[in-house]
Every structure is written in structure tokens, then in C-alpha cells.
Amino acid sequence: MAAVARWCVRHRLLVVLLWLLALGSTAAGAVVAGTSYSNDYEAPGTESGHAVELLKTGFPGRGGDSDTVVWHTERGSVRAQDVELRMGVTLGEIAKLPGVAAVSSPYALTDGAGTPPYTPGPDDGEGARQISEDGRTAYAVVTFEQQVDNIPVAHAQAVVDTAKKAATDDLQVELGGSAVALTEGTTTHTAEIVGVAMAAVVLFLAFGSLAASLLPIATALVSVGTAYAGIALLGHLMTVADFAPMLGLLVGLGVGIDYALFIVTRHRKGLKQGLTVTRAATEAVVTTGRAVVFAGATVCIALLGMLVLRLSFLNGVAIAASLTVALTVAASVTLLPALLSYTGGRALSRRERARLAEHGPLPETPTGFAARWSAFVARHPRLLGAAAVVVMLVLALPTFSLHLGTSDQGNNPATSTTRQAYDRLAEGFGPGVNGPLTLVAELDGADDRLAMDQLPDTLRESEGVASVGPIVFNGSGDRALLTVVPGSSPQSEHTSDLVDRLRKDLLPRAEEGTSLEVSVGGVTASYDDFADVVVGKLPLFVGVVVALGCLLLLLAFRSVGIPLKAAVMNVAAVASSFGIVVAIFQWGWGSELLGLGSAGPIEPFLPVIMVSVLFGLSMDYQVFLVSRMYEEWLETGDNRRAVRVGLAETGRVINSAAVIMISVFLAFVLTGDRVIAMFGIGLAAAVALDAFLLRTLLVPALMHLLGGANWWLPRTLDRWLPRISIEAPAARLRTSGKIPARREEHAERVEHVPGRTGRN
């Protein structure tokens, strides 16, 4: 690390240019190549996945995304001649737009001059079903030529603009569907700007130096920008979810600014001790930089733990987020020391430089609130530890009611066109019309055909079924398609219960005595299958992540107790943060107020991604806190002093880092994207609990109570374990020759010492 730091400082211009070249080239490549994200929630081997395959092979014309145009009138009827003419013309125009394969309408499509042939759609011949019983609401189905991942936003926007032109004071026109949702862009850049601005304020208050406060932000922006463009390119090589870039921004900005903060803090400490800029930057990278590399490695390992689930959808998210963290670590130990060498003594505030010039280097001793808090925890470890446990348990209680399921457009903000279309359809046709179930069957012979013909009558009499559409056969007659509209919304547990009844009871009885095989698909079925696969593999995933994290901490601190406490603390942070997510998003406590839509279930993939990210971030603070305690323990052998000094010296920087990360995470709520908002609030809550309750209260309280047992390691294990060091004391490094001895450094020119003029 010392050689890397010295090289980066010595060739600082080259380092800066290389990073700018990396940023510019990846950004240019991303612009040229475009994006190719895919939200493929299908899990291999599931029934819903089989239904999709049957649909693709048996009904190739239905492969495109289907969206809806909904119109509603409070006065009169949608069957009125003026409404029918107006919407007929509009839908006729939509049918001619680029990328539109078909439009299925309750009316004949017309251009106003005549009535051209009706454009076939999935409900052809069933137009009456697309008008509500009260005659005030109707809808048309717009089928695109491609699935949503391949639909240009311009094509979707053209459909929205054309449909919206038909709206009048008496006629409301709204649109819903996945393609339409592409036009409701999120305000990611606003979130970035707000998050970075808040981080800059916190850094300036912590350092009192504009140069020092801007360096962590500049480092993070360069590395995260490179990663953001890299993720766009990655989408052309593998399945990457459309929220992966924003998740990378979310995590990358948080950890990137924090990692740079830790290194700049150590650099400033060296300057205050009278070191030259070069030597202070080198020592910061060799000491704290090693802790940054270790902490970043734990985050990447936790993220890559998602690969054990073997789900292509999560593989892309894991690699994208790991790429972002790896680049932020690389920038922190290469680009940052180069930039530090440019700032010179300006990394210190004017007051600090003046004090250094007047009085010379002074020993830094922990003072202020951090020192007082550390002494307070040492005096009352039982009381404070018990209070922290109670708070964490209370916050974790909502987690026990966690419901994984479909978060659909009914959870969008009330002002969005997709939400209003969803609500109008639910009011006019029942909630199930927003998420019909698709039954696809393979037919082999007359017996199968007869059983299929009898199936609609059986389903219409079943509990939870609102309506059943006509059977549609493909050209060869070996595939059949049946649409079932539930009586409940796609995200309702009643709809999930209906899927279970169809699969376990109703369909097996209908198939009895034949070779008929009916597969249940649709939005709810797909999400339920995905959730089942994720939940089934979750224990293995958590076990792998916890085991690897404990192994790393065991190697670093050569203690059995430290890793075990870290694992328990991490689980506590995850459970409590999930409790907050459930309360806001599932129970709806303040979700509408925050502009996040109505209450609904939690996305099936959220637990896996959040567990991996939270375990990684929790390890960061554990490493920075305990490494200082471990250093003091090695030098004094006094556990009480080690815990007190470690907390006093790291508490302020950990709290500053936490405030920065919380600010960045909460800023992403401004995107208006429900999934990203879940990540933002969940991660912000976890970091707040971890930094302010666990690491600065519960962990030191437990370490005071356990005494010397904190550092116990069986002798046999001690002999077998390789010896590694996270953040070696600077004095030890100088003795070993990795950093020049101080007396040698005094031979350098005096003007290199920040804040000094003249001779020593």
C-alpha cells in the first residue's frame, strides 16, 4: 500500500488523467451502446415460467407488452356517440403508431372519415367486456410489437401523447401498463444533487476546510460515474435489472464518500502532527486505506453472496453493485492521495494552519462529546446495553408481518396516470382486472380438448374468481389460452390463495383422466413463484454471507467473540430496518405523505439485496471501530481502556460518516421510484441504527461487560490462522521501514511542512 500511495502522489497528474479517461471512455461507450436492462423475474423450473414458455411458442403474436388506455366520464355514458367517435379516432391513430402491433377496443377504430377494418387484439369479439356495467368506464388494450425491455421510450410516449389529446373536461383519459410506466421517469439526478449537497455540508462542518470537504465528493463522483456507465455496458452482457444503476449510485455514493472521509481524516491528523503532505497522504493510505480495502472487500463479498441463489435477475444486481464498490475503493486509495497532494496544507482549515504555524505539532487527545460519551458508556454498560436491545426489538416487531408480493401500479403516486388508470379499472371492472391470471394448456387429443372446454364453467363457480374469458386456441390446436380475472387485486393475499387453489385443487381435478397440463401464469403467479424460490434459498444465502463475514473478522482481529458479536449486531440491524420498511411501505405509515404511493407488499427480491448490502455496510463500521480498539488492546492489554479509547477516537468520524450516508440514502426517496425508495429508507434506517445505537452504544457496552473474553482465541486456532493486519499503527510502520522515519523526513525542505514558514 505504501508503494501504491507514493507512486500515486509522485505521478499525481497521470493518476488524475487516467481516472478521467476511464470515466470519459466508459461514459462514451454507454452513450453509443445504449442501455439494455431487463426485469426478468422468472425463476427456472417454476410453473409461471413454464406458462410463459408455452405462451411464447404457442401464441407468438402475443409476445409483446400489453398496456391499457382507460377513459371515464362522470356524466353520461362512454357509449355516447361523441365519446365513441372521439375515442374511436384516437385509438385508430394509436394503432398506426410505430411499435404498436394491435389495439383491442370496445368500439370500431376509425380515422373520422370512415371505418377501417377492426384491428384484432387479445379480446377480439369481446368488446362489451371492456365497458363497465354502469357504462361510465371503458378501456382498450394496446399491444406492442416488443416486450417492455425492448420498447423505445419514444414509442411509449407517442401512445401516451396521442391518448391524452382525447381528454376533455367531461372525459378523463389515463393509461396503464409497463410500457407507459417508462414515460413516468424518475428524478434520479435530483436525488444525486440533493444527496451530494447534504454530504458536502456535513463534510464542511466536520473539517472546516472547503478543499478537504470537496475531495471525498470528487473521488466518489468520478468512481461512481465510471461504475454507472460500466453498469450500462454490463447490461449488454448479462441480465441487469433496470434499478441496478440507481442501486449502484445509492450504495456507491454512500460508501465512496465515507471511505474518502476516513482517509482524509487520517491525512489531516498527519498534517496536524507536522508531517509533510506526501508523508501524511502515504501514511493515511497505508493505515486507514488498508481498512478501507478490507471494508470494501466485505461489502463486495456480501453482495456477491447473491450469486449462490443462482437467479440471473439477482446475479446482474450483485455484480453491478460490487463493481461500484470496487471502483470506489480503488479511487479512494489511488485518486484520493493524488488529489490530496494537490491541496497541500489547505486540507486543514485556516485556523488549524495558523495554530500549527504558531505552536507546532501538538498531540491530539480525544475531547468533546465523543470522549464524554465513551466514558459514559464505560460507566453504565448494563443500563445502556439493555436500552439499546429494547429499542432494536421494538423496531424489529413489524418484520414478523412481512408480506412479499406484487407491488404494482396501484402503489404508484396518486397523481400518476398509471395509478389513476389502475384505480379507474378497479372501480369499473373490479380489482382483479389489473392482474388477470393466464392459464396456458398443452393439448394432446380429443380428451384434452373436451376437458379444456369444460374448464371455464368449473372456474366460474370457484371462490375468488370474478370472471373467465373465452378459450383461445392456437393455429395448430395444441395450445389453449384462458384468462381468469380474480376478484381481488394482484397484490392481495386472496389472489395468491386463488393461485394456490388452482394449482393444488381445481386444475388437478380438471386434468384427471387426461394428459391435459394447465400451467398458471400472470403477474401474481410469477411474483409468488419468484418469492418462493428466494425465500427457500434465503437461509443458505444468509448463512454464507454471515460465515464469510465472520471468517474475515476472525482473521483480522484474531478473536472468536468479535465475529460472533458482529454477526448478531448485523442481524439486529437488518431486522430493525426491515421493521421500518414494513411499517412505511406495507402498513402505509406516511407512504402517501412521502409521495411513495399507497401501502402494498414488499418486493420479493428486496430481502436478499438489502441483507447483502446491509451486512456489508455494517461490517464497515465494525472494522473502523474495532480496529482502533484492537490496536489499543495490543499495546496495553487493558480491555476497558481499549474500548474507551477506540470509541472516543472513532466515534466522531463514524457518526459523521453515518450522517453522510443517511443523507445520501434518504435523498433517493426523491426519485419517486417505490423500489429505490425502499432501498433508500431501509439502508438509511439500518445505517442510523448501526452507527448511533449499535456501534457507539451496544457494541462497546457488551465489550465492557465481557472484558478480556472479547479477545479470546483458542491456541490451536491461533497457530493455524494466517496473520493479517487491517490498520497497523503508524509507529510500527515507521519502525518496519514502510514509512520513512520522522528524523529522515525532517531533512526535507521546510516549506513542504504545511503552515510553516522559516526554519524549525
N, C-alpha and C positions, 0 to 999 in steps of 0.2 A: 504493500500500500504506500509506503514511503517513496519508493521509486516512481510509482504512478503519480503521486502528488507532486513530486519535484519536477517530473517531466511536464506535467500539465501547466505548472507555474512557469517553467522555463520557456515553454512553447505556447504561451497563452493565446497568442493571435491565431496560431494554427488550430488549436483546440476549438476556439470560438467559431472559426470558419468551417471546420469540419461538422460541427453541430448544426450550423445554419445551412450547410449544404445538405445534410441529412433531412432537415426539416423541409427545405425547398424541393428537393427531389421527390420525396415521398408525397408531398402535397401535390406536386405537378402530376405525378403518376396517378394519384387518386382522382384528380380532376379529369384526366384523359380517359381513365378506365371506367369512371363512374362507380356507382355502388351496386352491390348485388346481395342484399341481405335477405334472409329467409326465416320466417317464423314457422318452422316445421315442428309442430308439437307431437307428431306421430311417434309412438314408441314401437319398436319392432316386435312383431308377434302378437299385437293386440287385435281385438275384434274390429274396432273402429278403423284401424289401419288396413285390415283386410277389406272392409267395406269400401274404403277409398280406392283400393286397387281394382276391385270389381267394377266400381263406377267408371274408372278411367278406361279400362279395357272394354267394358260392355257398352258404355254410353260416351264415346269420345266427344260428342258435341256438347257435353255438359261440363267439360273440363275447366271452363272459365269461371271467374269470380262472379257471383250474382249479388247485385245491390238493389235497393228499392227506392222508388220515388213515391212519396206519400202526399196526398192532398186532402184537405179537410175544410169544411165550411160550417160555420155556426148557424147560418141562415139558409134555408132551402135544402137542396139535395145535390150530391155530386152527379146525379142522373139528369140534372137540369141541362137543357140544350146548350146554353152558353158555356157552362163548365165542361161539358163533354167535348164541345168543339175546341175550346181553348186547350184542354189537356191533350186531346187527340192530335192537334197540330204540334204541340210541344213534344210529345212522345215520338211523333213521326220524325221530328228534327233530331231527336236523340238517337233514333235508330240508324240515322245516316252518319253519325259522328265516327271519327276514326277509333278503332279499337273496340267498338260495340258490335257484338255478334247477333244479339236478338233483344227484342223488347216484348214482354208479355203484358198486355193491358186489358182492362175490362171494356175498353172501347176499341173501335176500329181506328187504326192510325191514319191520319190524313195530313195533307200539306195545305189544306184550306181550299184547294182548287178541285179536289176530288178525293176519292177514297181508294188508295192503293191497296194491294193485297196485304192482308194481316201478316205481321211478322211473327213467325212461330216462336213460342217460348215454352218454358217448363210447365206452365199451367194452361196451355192452349186448349180451348174448348171449355175452360173453367172460369171464364171471365167473371161470372156472377159471384164467385167465391172471393173476388178481390174488391167487393163493395160491402161495407158493413151493413148489418141489419137495419140500423137507423138511417142508412143512406147518406150519412154525413162524411164518411171517410172512405177513401179508395186508395189502392196502391198499384203500381206497375213494377215488374221485375225486369231490371236491366242486366243482361248477361254479357260480360266482356269476353273477348277472344282469349285472354290470358288469365292466369291466376294473379292474385294481388301483388305478389312479389315481382312480377314482370310487367305490371301496368304502369306506364309513364304517368307521373302526376298530372301532366298537361291533359291527358285524355280524361282522367277522372274530373279534373277541374272544368273541362268543357261540358261534361254532363251536368255538373252542379250549376254552372252558369246558365245553361240552357233551361234547366228545370226551374231555376229561381226566377227567370224572366216571366214565368206564367203566374206568379203570385200577385194577388191584388189585395185590397183592403178586406174583401169578403172571402178570399181564397188563400189559405195557408199552404205552402208547398215546402216540404222538407225531404231530406234524403238520408238514407242509412246504408250501412254496409262497409266492408273492409276497404274497398277502393275509395269510397267517399271519405273515409277517415284519413286517407293520405292528404287530403286538402286542408285538414284541420291541423296545420303544422304547429309543432311545439316551439316555445320560445327558449330554446337551449342557450342561445347567445346572451340573452338577458340574464339567465341563471349564472352563466360563466362570469359575466361582468360584475354582477352583484356579489357573487362568492369571492372573486379575486379582490374586489374593492374592500370588502369586510376584512379579508385576510390582511390586506395592506395596512388597514387602520390598526389592527391588533399588533402587527409586527412593529409599526412605528411607535406605538405606545410601549412596547416591550423593549425596543432598542434605543429609541430617541434619536436614531440616525436614519435619514432618508435612504442613503446608499445601502445600509445593512438591511433595511426593510424591503427594498426592491429586489435584492439579489435572490432570495428564495422564490419570489414570484416569477422572475425572469427565467430561472432554472426550470421551474415547474412548467411554465408555458411552453418552453422550447421542447422539453421531453414529452409532455402530454400532446402537444400539437403533432409531433412526429408520430407518436403512437396512434393518434386519432386517424391520421392519413393511412398509417400502416394497417389499421383495422379495416378500412375501406378496401384496401387491396387484398387483405386476407379473405374477405367475403367472396372473392372470385375463386378461391382455392378450396373452401370448405363452407359448411353451413354456419352462418353467423347471424344471430338474431338482430333485428333492427334496433333494439335498445342497447346492444353491446357497446357501440361507440359512446353513448351517453353514460353508461355504467363505467366505462373506462375513464371518461372525463371526471366523473364523480369521485372515483377512487384515486385516480392519478393526481388530480389537483390537491386532494386532501393529503395523501401520503407524500407527494412531491414537495409541497410547501413545508410540511412537517420535517421531512428528512433534512432539507436545506436549513431549516431553522435550527436543528440540533447542531449541525456542523458550523453554522455562522456563530452560534452561541459559544461554542468551544474556541473558535477563531478569535472572537472578541476577548475571551478570557485570556488567551495567549498574548494578545496585544496589551492588555492591562498589566500583564506580568513583565512587560518590557521586551517581548520577543519582536523580531523583525516580521514584516508582513509575510515574507516567504516562509520563514520558520513557523509562524503561527498557523498559516494555512496548511503546511505539511503536517504539523502535529495534530491539527483538527481532523484531517483525513485519516491519519494513522490511528488515532484513538477513536473518536466518535464516528468517523467514516466506516470503521470496521463494524461498529454496532449497527450502522445504517444498512450495510451489506447483509449482516445477519438478519436484521428485522425484515428487510425486503425479501430475503430468501424464505423466511417463514410465511410471509404473505403469499408469495408465489406457490409455495408448496401447498398451502391451504386451498388456494384457487385451483391448482392442478389436481387436487383431490377429487374434483368433479369428474375427472376422466374415468374413475373407477365405476361410475354409473353406466358408462357405455351408451350414452344418449347423444346423438350427433348435435342436437339442439344446444345442449349444455357444453359439449366439447368446444364449440366455437366461442362461447361466452368465457369459458375458463382460459383458453389460450389468448383471447383478446385482452382480458383484464390482466393476465400475467405479463403479457408483452408491455402493457402500460407501466406496471410496477417496475419491471426490469429496466425500462428506459429511464424512469425517474431515479432509480438507484444509480444507474450509470452516469446520469447527468450530475447527480449530487457529488460524486467522487472524482469527476473529471472536469466538467464545465464550471462547476461552482468554484473550485480552487483557482481556476484561471481567472474568473471574474473577480474573486477576492483580491488577487494580485493587482488588478487594475484599480481597485478602490483605495488601496493604501491605508492610511490611517483614518479615512473617512468612514470606516466600518464602526468607529466609535463616535459618539456624539461630541459636539464642541466642548461641552462641559467635561466629559471624560478625557478628551485630549488635553484640555487645559490643566486638569488635575494631574494627569500623567507627566506633563512637561514640568509642572511646578514641584511635585513631590516625588516623582519617580515611581517605579513599580511598588505597589502595596499588596500585601496578601489579602485575598478575598475570603471572607468568612461569611457563612450563611447568616443573613439577618432578615428582618421584616417578618411578614406574615408566615412565610414558608417555615422559618425556623421556629416561630412560636407554635405553629400548628403541629410540627413534628414533635415538639416537647409535650404538647397537649395530648397527642395520641399515645405517647410513651407513658404518660401518667394514668390514662383511662382506657386501656386497651379492651377490657371486657365490656364496658358500657358502650363504647363506640362501635365495637365489632358487632354486638347484639343489635344495636340500632340499624346498622347497615344491612344486616341479614333480614330484619323485619321489612325494611323498605324494599329490598330486592324481591322478597317473597310476595309482597302485596302487588307489585308491578307485574310479576310473572303470572298472577292468577288468571287473567284473560286468555293466556296461552292455552289453557285447558279446553277452551271452547273454539279453538282454531278450526275453521272450515275451509278446506281447499276446494276451489271450484272455478267456474267460469266467471270472469269479470268481463262483462260485455258492455255494449254501448248504452245500456240503461244506467251505467255508473258514470257516464261522462258528465261534464258540467251541464247544468240545466239550460244554458244559453246556446249550446252547440246544436247544429242541425241534426247530427246523428242521434243525440239524446231526444230531441223533440220528435223525430221520426219514430224512434223506438216507443216513446210514450203514446203517440197517436195510434200506432199499430196495436199496442196493448189495450188501449181504451176501446178501439173499434172492433178488434178481432180476438181479443184475449191475449194474455201474456205469452202463450206458447208459440204464437206465430213468429216471434222474433228468433226462435231457435228450434225449428222443426227437426224431428228425428228422421234419418234416412235409412230405410230398410232395403238392402240390396240382396237379391237371392240368385243362386245358381240353379238352373232348371235342367233336369235330365229325364225326359219322358212325360207321358200324359198324367201320371200320378202326381208328379211335382207340380204340373200346371194346375191341376184340379185343387190341390192343397193351397196353392198360392191364390187362386180365385176366391177361396173361402176365407182367406185370412182377413181381409178388410172388415167383414161382418163381425168376426170374432173380436177384432181390436176395438171397433166402435162401442162395444158393450163393456169394455175394460175400464177399470178405475184409473183416473188420471189422464184419459185420452179425450181431447176436445173434438178432434175431427180426424178423418182419414181420407186422403186423396185417392184418386183412381190409380189402378195399377198401370204402369207403363212398361212395355216390353221392348227390348232392342230388336234390330232388324233380323237377327238370326234366331231370335226366340229363346236363347239360352240364358238370358239375364232378365230379371224383373226388378222394377224400382217402385217403392211405395213410400209415400210421405205421411208421417204421423205427426200431428200437431198436439203437443201436450197441453194440459190445462193449466200449467204453471210456467213461470219464466225459465229461461235457460240456466240461470244461476241458482234456481231453487233446489233445495234438497228433495222436494217432491218429484222433480224431473229426474234427478239421479235415481230415486227409488223406482220410477217407471222404467228406466233403462234396465235396472236390475231385474224387475219383474218380467220384462220382455225376454231377457236373455235366459233367465233361470226357470221360467214357468210357461208363459204364453207361447213363445216360439217353439220350444221343445215339444209341446203338446201338438202344435200345428204340424210339425215336421214328422211326427211319429208315424211309422209305417211307410215312409217315403225316403228318397235320397235328397230331399229338399234341404238346402242350407241357407239360412237367412242370417245376414250379419247386420248389426245395428251400428249406424254411424251418425254423424251430426255433431254439432258443436259440443253439446253436453257430454255425449258419449266419448268424444275424443279427449276432452279435458279430464273426464273421470278416469279413463284408461291411463292417461299420462300421469295423473296424480297417484294412481295405484302403483305404477311402476316406480315412481320417485319415492313414495313412502316405503315401499317394500325394500328399496336399496338404501334408504336413509341411515339405518343403524350401521351398515357396513361403511358408508361414507364418513359418518361422524367418527366411527372407531378409527379409521385410517388417519383422518386429519388430527385427531387427538393424540394418537400414538406417535405420529411423526413429530408433532409439536413437542410432546414430552421428551422424545429422544433428543431433539435439538437442545432443549433446555438442560437435559441431563448432561450432555456433552459440554455445554457452555459453563454450567455452574457446579458440576460435579456434586450434585445433591439429589436425593430422592424426593425430599419434601417440596422443593421449589417447583418441579414439574407438576407434581400432583396438585398443589395449590393453584397453579396456573390453569390446569385443566378444569378444576371446579369453578374458578372465577370466570373462565371463558364461557362455560355452560350457563352460569348465572347471568352473565351479560346478555347472552343470546336469548334466554328465556324471558328476561325482563323487557328487552327491546321488542321481542315479538308480542309481549303483552300490550305494549303501547301501540304497535301496528294493528293488532286486532281491535283494540278499543276505538281507534280512529277510523280505520277503513272497513272493518267488518261490522262493528257496532254503530258506526257513523257518528262518533263523538267529534263534532266540529269539521267533518269532511266537506260538507257543503259550504261552510264558512270559509274554508281554505281554498275553495274553488276546485275541489277534487271529486265532485260528483256525490252520488248517494252511496249509502252503505252497500256492501256486497262481499262476496267471499274473497279469500286471499289466493293469488295466483299459485298454481301447483309448483312452479319452478322456484318461487321466491325462497322457501326454506333452505334449499340446497345452496343457492347463490349467496344468501345472507349469512348462512352458517360459515361458509368458506371465507367470505370477506371479513366477517366479524372475528373469527378465530385468528386470522392474520393480523388485523388491526390491534386486537387485544394483546397479541404477542409483542407488538411494538413497544407499548408502554411497559409491559413486564420486563422486556430486555433492558430498556433505558433506566428503569427504576432499580431493578435487582442488580444490574451490572455494577452500579456505584456502591450498593450495599456490599456486594461480593468483594469488590476491591478493598473496602474498608475492613471487612472481615479478615481477608488475607493478611493485612498489615497489622491489625491489632488483636484479632481473636476475640473481640468483645462484641457479642451479638447485639446488645442493647445500643451500643454506640454505632455499630454498623447500620442498623435500621434507622436510627435517628438522623445520622449524618446523611445517609443515602436519600432519605425522604426530604430533608431540608435542602439539599443541594440540587435535587432534580425536580422537586415539586413545582417550582415556578415555571420551569421550561415545559414540563409536561402539561401543566394547566394552560399555558399559552398555546401549545401545540393543539390541545384539545379544543380550545375556543376557535382556533383557525379551522380545524377540521369540521367542527359542528357548523360553523358559518358557511363553509363551502357546501356541506351536505344539505343544509336547510334551504340554501339558495336554489337548489334544483327542484324544490316544490313549485317554483315559479314556472317551470316548463309546462304545467298543466297536464302532463302525462301521468296517468294513475300509477303505472308500474314504476317509473322513475321516482315519483313522489313517495311510493312505498319504500324504495331503497333509501332515498334521502332521509326520510323521517326515521326509519329503522336504524340506519347507520348513525345518524346524529344522536339518537337516544342511547344507542349502545356505547358510543364514544363518551357521552356525558356521564353515563353511569360508571363506565370503566375508569375514567380519569378522576372524577370527583368523588366517587363513592368507593370503588373497589381498590384502585391502586394507591390512593392517598389516604385511605381510611381502613378498609377491611384487611387488605394485604399486610400493611405494617402492623396493625393490631394483632393479627394472627402470628406474625413473625415475632413480635414481642412476647406473646404467650408461649410460643414453642421454644424460644431460647436457642441454645446451641443445636437442638434437633433439626433446625432448618437446614443445616449444612452437613447432615449425616449421610455418609455413603459407605456401603459395605466395602471392606478392604479388597475382597476378591474382585468386585466390580471395578474398584478404583484402579487395580492393576491392568484390567482388560481394556478399559476405556481409553481411547486416544485423547491427548491433551490439546485443547484448543482454547484460545482466548478471544473474547469479544472486544473488550476495550481495555487494553493494557495501560497501566499508569504511565504517564509521560516520563516520570523519573526512571522507571525501569527501562523504557525505550531508549532514553539517552545513554544509560549505562551499557545497553547492548549494542550501541552504535547505530541504531536505526534512525535516530535523530541526532544531529550534531550537538555535542556538549555545549553548555551555555558559555563556558570560558572561550571556546573556539568562536562562538558567534560574536563575542564582543570585539573580535578583531575586524569585523565588517565595518564599513563606513558608518559613522554615527548618524548621518542623515537618513539612513534606512530605518531607524527606530521611529515609529510614529509618535508625533507630539513633541519630539526633542529637537532642539537647535543648539549648536555649540558642542562642547565636549562633555564627556562623563566626568 
